[in-house]
Amino acid sequence: MTQPHGRPLPGELHVWWLPVPPGTSSGRARSVLDPAETERAGRLRRPERRHRFVLAHAGLRLLCGRYLGAAPSEVTFERAPCPLCGAGHGRPRLRDGGGLHFSMAHSGTAVLYAFSTSHVGVDVEAAPARPGLERTVGGWLHPGERQELHRLRQAERPSALLRLWVRKEAYLKGIGTGIAHGVGGPPGSYDDAWALLDLGAPGGFVAAAAVRGGAPGTLRSSSLSPSAVTMTTSP
């Protein structure tokens, strides 16, 4: 057991960024994954995608371990009940988190983590928007959101769509349903108990967080070194 690092206080949101270096070697990171994570990584056929998955999940374990005072391999996750049907496929959570909540998202070479004493969801997407993104995700948008986009000039739509999309995904991850279980309401109709925040992201990315209980009074943003994940996975 190690000494825990400073956990978020009520009203604080801790945000961490992990840049994923190019390559296919994940160093020692794979050794801290549990059997389910290892099996999921093994199903990814493209080596670079497998590399990113391993680093993202090892990074999550490293950060959780720091907050809890545990080795990364000792961190245990479980699924909360789905808020819609009650089945065990809701948001991921720590089995013995002691009130610590987290969310993780990754896109391309960036991994985003958030920690809070309240339920939280985050999302990150690479910018600029890839061609055809509006056609791809358009069916997931509420009609009011599509109308909002179509009122903009064509040149403004890609960046507006990305901002709208990361907010929506962050919110749906926060409430525990995910995008597959609903598209949410029209703009401005999200549950008032949740605050939506645009996050400062590294160049080339757009990110957002959704936090239950209102906007945090303190936002702390830090970077996690890739070498801390690939070379030494101890806290």
N, C-alpha and C positions, 0 to 999 in steps of 0.2 A: 504494500500500500504506500502511495506517495502522498505528499502534501498537496491538497487541491489548490488550484489557482483561484484568483478572485472571481467568484460567480456573479452573474448579473443580480443587481438589487431590484426590488420592485420599481417599475418606471424606467428601467434601463433596457436597451437592446444592444447586444454585442453582435457585431457583424465581422465575419472573417472571410478573406479571399485567399484562395489557393490557385496560383497559376500552374497549369500542368505542362511540364516541359515536353517537347516532342520526343518521340521514341516509342519503344515497346517494352522496355525493361522497367519493372516496378520495384526493383531492389528487394528489400525485406518486407515491403508493405503487405504483400499477399499473406505473410505468415500470421498476421493478427486478425484476419478475417475469420468469421465463423463458417461452418459448413454450408449454410444456405447462401451466404455471400460468395463463397468460393464456387459453388455450383452455378450461380447466376453469372459470375465472371466467365466460367468455362463455356457457357452457351454463346458467348459473343465471339463470332468467327473472325472479325477483323481485329488484328493485334492492337492497333492504336485505340480502338474503342474499349478493348479489354484493359489496356493500360490505364485509360482514363477512369474507368469504373473502379479499378483496384485502388488507384490513388485517392479518388474521391471518398470512397468508403473507409479506407485506412485513415485519411485525414479526419473524417468525422469521428472515428474511434479515438484518435489521438487527442482531439479537442475535448470530447466528452470525458476522456480519462483525466485530462488536466483539471477540468472543473470538478470532477468527482473524487479525485485523488486515487485513481485506479489505473492499472496498466491497460493499454488499448485493447488487448485480447480479453480482458476481464469485463469489458463493457457489454451489457446485454440489452438487446432491443426487443420490442414486441409491437403488435398492432393494437391500436385502440379500437373499440367497437365502431362500426360505421354509424354515423348519426342518422342515416336514412333507413337502414334495414337492421342494424344491430349486429350484423355479422362481423367477424374479426378481420376486416380488410380496411379499417380506418387509417388515420394518420400514424406513421411510425412514432414510437415514444420509447423513452428509457424505462426499463423494468424497475429499476431502483433509482430513479432520478431525483427524488427528494424535492419535487416541485420545479425542476429544471426542464424547460421545453426547448425543442430545437426544430429546425427545418433546414433542408439541403437542396440545392439545385445546381445543375451544371449545364454548360453549353460550350461546345468547342474546347478551348484551352482554359476556360475559367470555371472554378467551382466556388459556390457561394454558400456560406453557412450562417445561420442566425441562432442566437440563444437568448432566452428570456424567461422570466417567471410566469409569463402568460402564454397562452397558445399563440403560435406564430407560424407564418408561412412565407416563403420567399420564392422568387423565380428570377432567372437571368436568361437573356437571349442575346445572340450575337447581332451586332449592327454593322452595316445597314441591313435591313430586312432582305432576306433572300428572295429572288424573283418568284412570283406566284404565291407568296405567303398569304395574301388576302384570299385567294381562291382556296388555299389549303385549309385555313382556319375559319373562313367565313361562315361555314355551317355551324360553328360553335359559338358564334357571336349572337347576342340578343338583337332582335330587329332594331331596337333603339340605338344600339351601338353601331350597327351597320349604317343607319341613317346619319349618325354623328360623323362617321368617316366620310360618307358620300357628300356631306356639306363642305368638306375641305377641298382645297385645290389638289389636283392629282399629285403634284410634287410633294405635298405635305402629308399625304396618306401613309407612306411606308413608316416614317418615324412615329406618327400618331398611332398606327396599328401596333407597333412594337410596345409602346408605352401602355396602351390599353391592354394588350395581351399579357404582359408580365404582371400587371396589377390583378387581372382576373385570375391567372394561375396561382399567384401568391395567396389570394383570398380563398380560393377553392381548396388549396392545400392546407391553409390554416384551419378552415372549418372541418376538414377531414373527409370531404367527398371526392376531391379531385375532378378534373375536367370531364372524365368519362360519365359522371353522374349528374351533370347539369351544367348549363351555360351561365347561370346566374341571371340577375335582373338587369334592367336597363341602366345606363349611366346614373350614378348617384343613388341607386336603390340598394346598395349593399347594407348589410346589418349595421345599425348605428353603433353596436358594441365593438365594431372593428375599425381600426384606423389603417388607411392605405398610405404607404410612404414610398416616394421615389428615392432610390438609393444612389449615391455616387458610385459609379462603376468604373473599372479600368477602361481605357480607350478601346473602343470597338465593341462595347457591351452596354446593354440597358437592363436595369434591375429594379425590383420593387419588393416591398415587404408588407405583410398584413399582420397587425398585432391586435389581439383581443384586449379590450379594456381601455382603448384610447391611445393616442400618440405618445410614445415614450418621451420622458423629459430629457433623457440622455441617450445619445447614440454613439457607440464606440466602434470604430472601424479599424481592423488590424489585418495584417497579411500573415499567412502561414507559409513558411519556407518549404518548397518542394523537397529539399534535402532532409528536412525534419521527418518527412513521410517516407521517402525512399531509402534513406540510409539508417535512420534510427527511429524506431517506432515506440520507444519508451518515452514516458512523459519527461 
